[in-house]
Amino acid sequence: MRILLTGIGTYFGSRLAQTLETDPAVDLIVALDTREPVLPLEQTEYVRADSSFSILERIVKATRVDTIVHTHLIVDSTKDSGKALHEINVIGTMNLLAAAGAAGSTVRKVVLKSSTLGYGSNYEDPYFFRETMRRTRPPRTRVERSLLEVAGVVGDFAEDNPHVTVTKLRFANVLGEHLDTPLARMLRLPAVPEIFGFDPRLQFVHEDDVTGALAYATLRDVPGVFNVAGDGTMPWSEVCTVVGKRRVPLPPVLTGLAAEPLRLFGLVDLPPEVLALLRYGRGVDTTALQEAGYRYEYTTAGTVDAFAKALRLQTTVGQTEYRYERDVENFFRHSPAVVRDGS
């Protein structure tokens, strides 16, 4: 396999590259991002590119890749502006698919990392969303609108290019000791926000299963759209109990205004899509990916428990953060100035 991977500057992009490097079926990994890899990589070739990936068609032709894995979609609206969201999510995906479908393209597989945010969250929602279901209300947030635009673009591409295997993975709320998501940031606070009168059921996926599902879809042919989440749901109150945090209620009216001091004091930013989740929750059906052969390592409860254990360990022994720097690591690996064992 010859793979083009976007989003190498993210944790999951780098971790997926690490996983793919160990597979004997993978001959080449070319990785794109505006930022360098955040984990050490041995064989992956990094190319710095703008967020719209306008150079993609040239790279596809030059490297003759057969697989494109797109992990670069932004699903945390606290990280980028509305303009950046559209540029990266929509324009970047359109350029990627244009390169994949260009005349003479060698691409035969496209894997896209997306989010269950596309389903929305409101009181009319079903108990579980299946992949064939649509959201019950129009999108009201910029990140949800961009994800729906991407879904439309990907659907059109799959229909126009039946010779390409297109896999779209919609991931639920991700938890892991290495991640900085809105819900993870909330659960690391001394007291966790909730909305008074609401105790939504939530679903989580462990960071190991995110990498596992992406690798599974990359190395096998599993066309279609798949929800990715640990089995089961948990009430927000139970999640906080397992993590060992007390809860602080926000008012059910003018909730966004009441949450603003949390952002101003640098504690946590709660955008509208997160507040909707804290009010109504969300559950998704996960049988389709399991029927396609993927086996989860963690349930939702197992994911929360693993996060809680990691959080307690960090609190007890402390943690020195390691930041991967490619030039420094290349010095240690390749410089003749470094004395090797046995030399």
TIRO-452937 format. One record per residue (C-alpha): residue in one letter; x, y, z; chain. Coordinates in pm, 1 decimal. Layout:
% residues N
{gudo 'A' {X Y Z} 'A'}
...
% end
This chain:
% residues 343
{gudo 'M' {0.0 0.0 0.0} 'A'}
{gudo 'R' {107.0 356.2 -72.5} 'A'}
{gudo 'I' {-71.5 594.5 164.1} 'A'}
{gudo 'L' {-121.2 970.9 172.4} 'A'}
{gudo 'L' {-213.4 1082.2 524.6} 'A'}
{gudo 'T' {-342.8 1428.4 615.5} 'A'}
{gudo 'G' {-339.1 1574.7 965.5} 'A'}
{gudo 'I' {2.3 1439.5 1069.8} 'A'}
{gudo 'G' {36.4 1740.5 1301.4} 'A'}
{gudo 'T' {-248.1 1606.5 1517.5} 'A'}
{gudo 'Y' {-220.0 1335.8 1780.3} 'A'}
{gudo 'F' {-432.7 1089.2 1586.5} 'A'}
{gudo 'G' {-263.1 1160.4 1256.1} 'A'}
{gudo 'S' {78.6 1090.5 1408.6} 'A'}
{gudo 'R' {-39.7 789.8 1605.3} 'A'}
{gudo 'L' {-206.4 635.7 1300.8} 'A'}
{gudo 'A' {117.7 683.0 1105.7} 'A'}
{gudo 'Q' {305.7 502.8 1383.3} 'A'}
{gudo 'T' {61.6 212.5 1359.9} 'A'}
{gudo 'L' {73.7 192.0 980.7} 'A'}
{gudo 'E' {454.6 198.0 980.6} 'A'}
{gudo 'T' {457.0 -138.8 1158.2} 'A'}
{gudo 'D' {237.0 -311.3 899.7} 'A'}
{gudo 'P' {428.7 -504.2 632.8} 'A'}
{gudo 'A' {156.7 -431.0 375.7} 'A'}
{gudo 'V' {242.7 -58.7 383.9} 'A'}
{gudo 'D' {517.9 43.7 143.8} 'A'}
{gudo 'L' {497.6 422.8 169.6} 'A'}
{gudo 'I' {339.9 688.3 392.7} 'A'}
{gudo 'V' {344.6 1051.2 280.0} 'A'}
{gudo 'A' {203.4 1282.6 547.0} 'A'}
{gudo 'L' {73.0 1638.1 505.8} 'A'}
{gudo 'D' {-3.9 1916.6 751.2} 'A'}
{gudo 'T' {79.0 2275.9 833.3} 'A'}
{gudo 'R' {242.2 2141.9 1152.7} 'A'}
{gudo 'E' {509.6 1878.6 1204.4} 'A'}
{gudo 'P' {432.4 1533.3 1350.4} 'A'}
{gudo 'V' {371.8 1528.8 1724.4} 'A'}
{gudo 'L' {503.7 1174.0 1776.1} 'A'}
{gudo 'P' {829.8 1011.0 1663.1} 'A'}
{gudo 'L' {810.0 844.5 1322.1} 'A'}
{gudo 'E' {1065.3 626.0 1146.2} 'A'}
{gudo 'Q' {949.5 591.6 784.4} 'A'}
{gudo 'T' {678.6 850.2 723.9} 'A'}
{gudo 'E' {773.0 1131.2 485.5} 'A'}
{gudo 'Y' {642.9 1466.8 606.0} 'A'}
{gudo 'V' {541.8 1743.2 364.9} 'A'}
{gudo 'R' {442.7 2085.3 496.2} 'A'}
{gudo 'A' {131.3 2202.2 311.1} 'A'}
{gudo 'D' {-130.4 2474.7 351.0} 'A'}
{gudo 'S' {-458.9 2384.2 518.4} 'A'}
{gudo 'S' {-650.1 2381.8 187.8} 'A'}
{gudo 'F' {-419.7 2107.1 51.1} 'A'}
{gudo 'S' {-398.4 2279.1 -287.0} 'A'}
{gudo 'I' {-80.5 2080.1 -362.6} 'A'}
{gudo 'L' {-252.7 1743.2 -324.7} 'A'}
{gudo 'E' {-303.1 1664.2 -692.1} 'A'}
{gudo 'R' {67.9 1708.2 -764.2} 'A'}
{gudo 'I' {161.3 1485.8 -471.2} 'A'}
{gudo 'V' {-84.7 1213.3 -572.0} 'A'}
{gudo 'K' {53.6 1206.7 -925.3} 'A'}
{gudo 'A' {415.8 1215.3 -812.2} 'A'}
{gudo 'T' {390.7 943.2 -547.7} 'A'}
{gudo 'R' {119.6 727.1 -712.0} 'A'}
{gudo 'V' {-49.2 664.0 -378.0} 'A'}
{gudo 'D' {-345.1 425.8 -380.2} 'A'}
{gudo 'T' {-495.0 525.0 -42.3} 'A'}
{gudo 'I' {-578.8 863.0 111.7} 'A'}
{gudo 'V' {-655.5 888.4 484.6} 'A'}
{gudo 'H' {-801.2 1224.6 587.2} 'A'}
{gudo 'T' {-770.2 1285.3 963.5} 'A'}
{gudo 'H' {-753.3 1663.4 942.4} 'A'}
{gudo 'L' {-1118.4 1761.8 996.6} 'A'}
{gudo 'I' {-1163.5 2006.5 1284.4} 'A'}
{gudo 'V' {-1435.1 1894.1 1527.4} 'A'}
{gudo 'D' {-1340.5 2118.1 1823.4} 'A'}
{gudo 'S' {-1475.4 2464.2 1742.2} 'A'}
{gudo 'T' {-1281.8 2619.8 2032.6} 'A'}
{gudo 'K' {-956.7 2571.9 1840.0} 'A'}
{gudo 'D' {-1022.0 2768.8 1520.1} 'A'}
{gudo 'S' {-1230.3 3053.4 1380.3} 'A'}
{gudo 'G' {-1534.6 3001.0 1159.6} 'A'}
{gudo 'K' {-1332.5 3096.4 851.0} 'A'}
{gudo 'A' {-1059.0 2845.4 936.2} 'A'}
{gudo 'L' {-1318.3 2576.7 1000.5} 'A'}
{gudo 'H' {-1462.8 2618.8 653.0} 'A'}
{gudo 'E' {-1122.2 2646.0 488.6} 'A'}
{gudo 'I' {-984.1 2332.6 652.7} 'A'}
{gudo 'N' {-1293.9 2114.3 667.1} 'A'}
{gudo 'V' {-1477.9 2197.1 346.8} 'A'}
{gudo 'I' {-1218.5 2341.9 106.3} 'A'}
{gudo 'G' {-948.2 2102.8 223.0} 'A'}
{gudo 'T' {-1175.4 1800.2 174.2} 'A'}
{gudo 'M' {-1288.8 1921.4 -166.9} 'A'}
{gudo 'N' {-925.2 1956.9 -281.7} 'A'}
{gudo 'L' {-843.9 1613.9 -142.1} 'A'}
{gudo 'L' {-1129.8 1449.0 -330.8} 'A'}
{gudo 'A' {-1049.4 1642.3 -647.2} 'A'}
{gudo 'A' {-697.5 1498.7 -634.9} 'A'}
{gudo 'A' {-832.8 1149.0 -566.2} 'A'}
{gudo 'G' {-1074.9 1166.8 -860.6} 'A'}
{gudo 'A' {-851.8 1343.2 -1112.9} 'A'}
{gudo 'A' {-784.8 1183.1 -1450.3} 'A'}
{gudo 'G' {-513.7 920.6 -1420.2} 'A'}
{gudo 'S' {-531.8 913.9 -1039.4} 'A'}
{gudo 'T' {-403.0 593.6 -878.5} 'A'}
{gudo 'V' {-621.2 640.6 -568.7} 'A'}
{gudo 'R' {-851.0 344.8 -499.0} 'A'}
{gudo 'K' {-940.6 409.4 -136.1} 'A'}
{gudo 'V' {-1036.4 714.3 72.8} 'A'}
{gudo 'V' {-1082.4 701.8 451.8} 'A'}
{gudo 'L' {-1229.7 1002.9 632.1} 'A'}
{gudo 'K' {-1221.9 1071.5 1007.5} 'A'}
{gudo 'S' {-1540.0 1261.5 1104.4} 'A'}
{gudo 'S' {-1760.9 1308.3 1410.7} 'A'}
{gudo 'T' {-2103.8 1222.3 1548.8} 'A'}
{gudo 'L' {-2142.9 1598.7 1600.4} 'A'}
{gudo 'G' {-2304.9 1588.1 1258.7} 'A'}
{gudo 'Y' {-2613.5 1428.4 1415.7} 'A'}
{gudo 'G' {-2667.0 1725.2 1646.0} 'A'}
{gudo 'S' {-2827.0 1699.6 1989.8} 'A'}
{gudo 'N' {-3180.8 1799.5 2085.7} 'A'}
{gudo 'Y' {-3492.0 1673.4 2262.1} 'A'}
{gudo 'E' {-3644.1 1517.0 1948.7} 'A'}
{gudo 'D' {-3349.3 1283.3 1888.0} 'A'}
{gudo 'P' {-3391.1 902.7 1883.1} 'A'}
{gudo 'Y' {-3231.2 690.8 2154.9} 'A'}
{gudo 'F' {-2961.5 584.5 1907.9} 'A'}
{gudo 'F' {-2868.4 728.8 1569.1} 'A'}
{gudo 'R' {-2804.6 474.4 1296.8} 'A'}
{gudo 'E' {-2579.2 564.7 1005.9} 'A'}
{gudo 'T' {-2876.8 601.5 772.1} 'A'}
{gudo 'M' {-3056.0 854.3 996.3} 'A'}
{gudo 'R' {-3050.8 1230.2 952.3} 'A'}
{gudo 'R' {-3034.9 1486.8 1230.0} 'A'}
{gudo 'T' {-3374.4 1597.7 1358.3} 'A'}
{gudo 'R' {-3303.7 1974.2 1351.2} 'A'}
{gudo 'P' {-3101.9 2195.4 1112.2} 'A'}
{gudo 'P' {-2747.0 2272.2 1228.1} 'A'}
{gudo 'R' {-2700.0 2586.0 1433.2} 'A'}
{gudo 'T' {-2324.2 2580.9 1489.7} 'A'}
{gudo 'R' {-2041.5 2640.7 1244.9} 'A'}
{gudo 'V' {-1865.2 2310.5 1313.9} 'A'}
{gudo 'E' {-2183.3 2110.2 1255.2} 'A'}
{gudo 'R' {-2256.2 2297.7 932.0} 'A'}
{gudo 'S' {-1906.0 2228.3 805.0} 'A'}
{gudo 'L' {-1934.1 1856.4 887.1} 'A'}
{gudo 'L' {-2262.1 1832.4 698.1} 'A'}
{gudo 'E' {-2107.4 2009.1 398.6} 'A'}
{gudo 'V' {-1820.0 1761.9 407.8} 'A'}
{gudo 'A' {-2065.7 1471.0 426.6} 'A'}
{gudo 'G' {-2238.2 1596.3 113.0} 'A'}
{gudo 'V' {-1910.8 1636.1 -74.8} 'A'}
{gudo 'V' {-1793.2 1288.2 26.6} 'A'}
{gudo 'G' {-2127.2 1132.6 -67.5} 'A'}
{gudo 'D' {-2114.7 1290.9 -413.7} 'A'}
{gudo 'F' {-1758.0 1171.2 -462.5} 'A'}
{gudo 'A' {-1846.4 812.8 -366.7} 'A'}
{gudo 'E' {-2138.4 815.3 -610.8} 'A'}
{gudo 'D' {-1929.8 958.8 -896.1} 'A'}
{gudo 'N' {-1631.4 727.1 -834.5} 'A'}
{gudo 'P' {-1763.0 374.6 -775.4} 'A'}
{gudo 'H' {-1414.1 232.5 -838.4} 'A'}
{gudo 'V' {-1289.2 403.6 -517.8} 'A'}
{gudo 'T' {-1362.1 248.6 -177.4} 'A'}
{gudo 'V' {-1485.8 533.5 41.0} 'A'}
{gudo 'T' {-1504.3 485.8 418.9} 'A'}
{gudo 'K' {-1635.1 754.9 651.2} 'A'}
{gudo 'L' {-1593.1 702.7 1027.5} 'A'}
{gudo 'R' {-1805.9 913.4 1263.4} 'A'}
{gudo 'F' {-1639.0 912.9 1605.0} 'A'}
{gudo 'A' {-1826.3 979.0 1928.5} 'A'}
{gudo 'N' {-1681.2 1181.4 2217.8} 'A'}
{gudo 'V' {-1318.1 1074.3 2254.8} 'A'}
{gudo 'L' {-1146.8 1031.0 2591.0} 'A'}
{gudo 'G' {-784.1 946.2 2658.8} 'A'}
{gudo 'E' {-495.3 1054.1 2873.8} 'A'}
{gudo 'H' {-320.8 1221.2 2577.4} 'A'}
{gudo 'L' {-619.4 1421.6 2450.1} 'A'}
{gudo 'D' {-736.2 1777.2 2499.6} 'A'}
{gudo 'T' {-1105.6 1781.0 2403.3} 'A'}
{gudo 'P' {-1380.4 1999.8 2555.3} 'A'}
{gudo 'L' {-1521.4 1709.5 2759.8} 'A'}
{gudo 'A' {-1175.2 1596.1 2871.0} 'A'}
{gudo 'R' {-1093.1 1952.1 2978.5} 'A'}
{gudo 'M' {-1419.2 1966.4 3174.6} 'A'}
{gudo 'L' {-1346.4 1638.5 3352.4} 'A'}
{gudo 'R' {-1001.4 1763.0 3453.8} 'A'}
{gudo 'L' {-1151.2 2062.6 3638.7} 'A'}
{gudo 'P' {-1189.7 2048.7 4019.6} 'A'}
{gudo 'A' {-1566.8 2084.4 3969.7} 'A'}
{gudo 'V' {-1745.4 1982.0 3649.8} 'A'}
{gudo 'P' {-2022.5 2189.6 3485.7} 'A'}
{gudo 'E' {-2368.1 2044.6 3430.0} 'A'}
{gudo 'I' {-2699.3 2201.1 3329.6} 'A'}
{gudo 'F' {-2949.3 2209.9 3613.5} 'A'}
{gudo 'G' {-3234.6 1963.5 3562.1} 'A'}
{gudo 'F' {-3055.6 1763.4 3289.5} 'A'}
{gudo 'D' {-2856.1 1442.2 3316.2} 'A'}
{gudo 'P' {-2786.8 1342.2 2954.9} 'A'}
{gudo 'R' {-2668.0 998.3 2846.2} 'A'}
{gudo 'L' {-2336.3 1017.6 2666.6} 'A'}
{gudo 'Q' {-2125.3 778.5 2466.6} 'A'}
{gudo 'F' {-1747.0 770.3 2452.6} 'A'}
{gudo 'V' {-1475.8 608.7 2244.2} 'A'}
{gudo 'H' {-1126.9 538.6 2377.8} 'A'}
{gudo 'E' {-828.3 691.5 2198.1} 'A'}
{gudo 'D' {-695.9 338.9 2127.7} 'A'}
{gudo 'D' {-1017.2 252.0 1943.0} 'A'}
{gudo 'V' {-994.7 570.7 1737.5} 'A'}
{gudo 'T' {-654.0 464.0 1609.5} 'A'}
{gudo 'G' {-767.5 102.6 1582.1} 'A'}
{gudo 'A' {-1074.3 182.7 1373.6} 'A'}
{gudo 'L' {-879.1 415.5 1142.6} 'A'}
{gudo 'A' {-610.3 153.2 1088.2} 'A'}
{gudo 'Y' {-872.6 -117.2 1032.0} 'A'}
{gudo 'A' {-1048.3 87.1 763.5} 'A'}
{gudo 'T' {-716.9 179.6 601.1} 'A'}
{gudo 'L' {-581.4 -173.7 575.4} 'A'}
{gudo 'R' {-909.3 -336.1 467.9} 'A'}
{gudo 'D' {-1188.9 -256.2 225.6} 'A'}
{gudo 'V' {-1491.9 -149.9 433.1} 'A'}
{gudo 'P' {-1693.4 91.9 216.9} 'A'}
{gudo 'G' {-1969.5 298.5 375.0} 'A'}
{gudo 'V' {-2043.2 522.9 670.7} 'A'}
{gudo 'F' {-1980.1 388.1 1021.5} 'A'}
{gudo 'N' {-2043.0 515.3 1372.9} 'A'}
{gudo 'V' {-1749.7 452.9 1607.4} 'A'}
{gudo 'A' {-1821.2 448.5 1981.5} 'A'}
{gudo 'G' {-1788.1 217.4 2277.5} 'A'}
{gudo 'D' {-2094.1 5.7 2353.6} 'A'}
{gudo 'G' {-2343.4 152.4 2598.5} 'A'}
{gudo 'T' {-2412.7 500.3 2730.7} 'A'}
{gudo 'M' {-2358.3 667.4 3068.3} 'A'}
{gudo 'P' {-2541.7 955.0 3239.8} 'A'}
{gudo 'W' {-2321.7 1260.6 3282.1} 'A'}
{gudo 'S' {-2366.1 1237.3 3659.8} 'A'}
{gudo 'E' {-2225.4 884.1 3658.1} 'A'}
{gudo 'V' {-1931.9 989.3 3441.6} 'A'}
{gudo 'C' {-1844.8 1261.3 3694.4} 'A'}
{gudo 'T' {-1879.8 1013.8 3982.0} 'A'}
{gudo 'V' {-1643.2 763.6 3820.3} 'A'}
{gudo 'V' {-1388.0 1037.9 3754.6} 'A'}
{gudo 'G' {-1433.0 1155.8 4115.3} 'A'}
{gudo 'K' {-1551.5 1509.8 4048.8} 'A'}
{gudo 'R' {-1833.1 1706.4 4202.1} 'A'}
{gudo 'R' {-2073.3 1889.9 3973.1} 'A'}
{gudo 'V' {-2160.1 2257.9 3953.5} 'A'}
{gudo 'P' {-2493.9 2338.5 3786.4} 'A'}
{gudo 'L' {-2539.8 2599.9 3516.5} 'A'}
{gudo 'P' {-2886.7 2755.6 3480.4} 'A'}
{gudo 'P' {-3113.0 2592.9 3217.2} 'A'}
{gudo 'V' {-3189.2 2936.5 3067.2} 'A'}
{gudo 'L' {-2922.3 3171.9 2931.9} 'A'}
{gudo 'T' {-2680.9 2881.3 2976.9} 'A'}
{gudo 'G' {-2428.8 3012.7 2726.9} 'A'}
{gudo 'L' {-2410.8 3346.0 2907.7} 'A'}
{gudo 'A' {-2368.0 3171.7 3242.8} 'A'}
{gudo 'A' {-2083.9 2959.0 3101.6} 'A'}
{gudo 'E' {-1894.6 3258.9 2966.2} 'A'}
{gudo 'P' {-1694.7 3323.7 3289.1} 'A'}
{gudo 'L' {-1547.8 2973.8 3257.8} 'A'}
{gudo 'R' {-1398.0 3077.5 2924.2} 'A'}
{gudo 'L' {-1289.0 3422.4 3041.0} 'A'}
{gudo 'F' {-1099.8 3274.1 3337.4} 'A'}
{gudo 'G' {-930.7 3020.8 3109.4} 'A'}
{gudo 'L' {-1097.4 2717.1 3266.9} 'A'}
{gudo 'V' {-1294.3 2570.6 2978.1} 'A'}
{gudo 'D' {-1471.6 2696.4 2667.0} 'A'}
{gudo 'L' {-1820.7 2550.0 2624.5} 'A'}
{gudo 'P' {-1939.3 2620.1 2268.4} 'A'}
{gudo 'P' {-2308.6 2575.3 2174.3} 'A'}
{gudo 'E' {-2264.0 2217.2 2046.9} 'A'}
{gudo 'V' {-2110.8 2111.3 2380.0} 'A'}
{gudo 'L' {-2385.7 2281.6 2580.9} 'A'}
{gudo 'A' {-2644.1 2102.5 2366.6} 'A'}
{gudo 'L' {-2470.8 1774.2 2445.9} 'A'}
{gudo 'L' {-2478.5 1852.8 2820.1} 'A'}
{gudo 'R' {-2850.1 1916.7 2788.8} 'A'}
{gudo 'Y' {-2972.1 1634.3 2562.2} 'A'}
{gudo 'G' {-2683.5 1390.5 2514.3} 'A'}
{gudo 'R' {-2639.2 1163.0 2213.9} 'A'}
{gudo 'G' {-2619.2 790.9 2141.9} 'A'}
{gudo 'V' {-2523.2 612.3 1819.9} 'A'}
{gudo 'D' {-2565.5 256.5 1700.9} 'A'}
{gudo 'T' {-2228.2 83.9 1658.0} 'A'}
{gudo 'T' {-2325.3 -253.2 1511.7} 'A'}
{gudo 'A' {-2233.9 -171.4 1149.8} 'A'}
{gudo 'L' {-1859.5 -144.3 1212.0} 'A'}
{gudo 'Q' {-1864.2 -454.8 1431.1} 'A'}
{gudo 'E' {-2043.5 -645.4 1155.2} 'A'}
{gudo 'A' {-1765.5 -525.8 922.1} 'A'}
{gudo 'G' {-1518.8 -705.3 1148.9} 'A'}
{gudo 'Y' {-1381.1 -442.2 1387.0} 'A'}
{gudo 'R' {-1361.1 -540.0 1755.6} 'A'}
{gudo 'Y' {-1356.3 -263.4 2014.2} 'A'}
{gudo 'E' {-1106.8 -270.7 2298.4} 'A'}
{gudo 'Y' {-1324.0 -52.6 2526.1} 'A'}
{gudo 'T' {-1690.5 1.9 2602.3} 'A'}
{gudo 'T' {-1816.1 346.9 2698.3} 'A'}
{gudo 'A' {-1792.0 254.7 3068.4} 'A'}
{gudo 'G' {-1445.9 108.3 3011.7} 'A'}
{gudo 'T' {-1333.7 425.7 2837.3} 'A'}
{gudo 'V' {-1448.7 645.2 3127.3} 'A'}
{gudo 'D' {-1287.8 411.6 3380.9} 'A'}
{gudo 'A' {-955.3 412.0 3192.6} 'A'}
{gudo 'F' {-964.5 792.8 3175.5} 'A'}
{gudo 'A' {-1036.6 815.0 3548.7} 'A'}
{gudo 'K' {-744.9 584.2 3634.3} 'A'}
{gudo 'A' {-507.0 783.4 3414.8} 'A'}
{gudo 'L' {-628.8 1108.1 3571.7} 'A'}
{gudo 'R' {-573.4 974.8 3925.1} 'A'}
{gudo 'L' {-225.2 857.0 3831.1} 'A'}
{gudo 'Q' {-134.4 1196.0 3688.1} 'A'}
{gudo 'T' {-263.2 1365.4 4003.8} 'A'}
{gudo 'T' {-73.3 1128.1 4232.2} 'A'}
{gudo 'V' {270.0 1108.5 4068.2} 'A'}
{gudo 'G' {259.8 1414.4 3843.5} 'A'}
{gudo 'Q' {347.7 1415.1 3477.5} 'A'}
{gudo 'T' {632.9 1568.6 3283.9} 'A'}
{gudo 'E' {500.8 1645.9 2939.2} 'A'}
{gudo 'Y' {713.0 1520.3 2650.7} 'A'}
{gudo 'R' {702.6 1725.8 2335.0} 'A'}
{gudo 'Y' {827.6 1558.8 2021.7} 'A'}
{gudo 'E' {1062.7 1773.3 1814.5} 'A'}
{gudo 'R' {1158.6 1617.8 1483.1} 'A'}
{gudo 'D' {1494.5 1792.0 1439.3} 'A'}
{gudo 'V' {1606.3 1695.6 1789.6} 'A'}
{gudo 'E' {1504.2 1332.1 1739.8} 'A'}
{gudo 'N' {1678.3 1319.8 1401.2} 'A'}
{gudo 'F' {1995.9 1445.5 1570.4} 'A'}
{gudo 'F' {1986.9 1164.8 1826.0} 'A'}
{gudo 'R' {1911.6 902.3 1561.6} 'A'}
{gudo 'H' {2146.5 1000.9 1281.3} 'A'}
{gudo 'S' {2415.6 1243.8 1394.6} 'A'}
{gudo 'P' {2773.9 1104.6 1396.4} 'A'}
{gudo 'A' {2827.7 1312.8 1710.1} 'A'}
{gudo 'V' {2609.5 1072.6 1910.9} 'A'}
{gudo 'V' {2806.1 779.6 2055.3} 'A'}
{gudo 'R' {2622.0 453.4 1980.9} 'A'}
{gudo 'D' {2624.1 151.7 2211.2} 'A'}
{gudo 'G' {2901.9 -84.3 2115.4} 'A'}
{gudo 'S' {3090.1 171.2 1907.7} 'A'}
% end
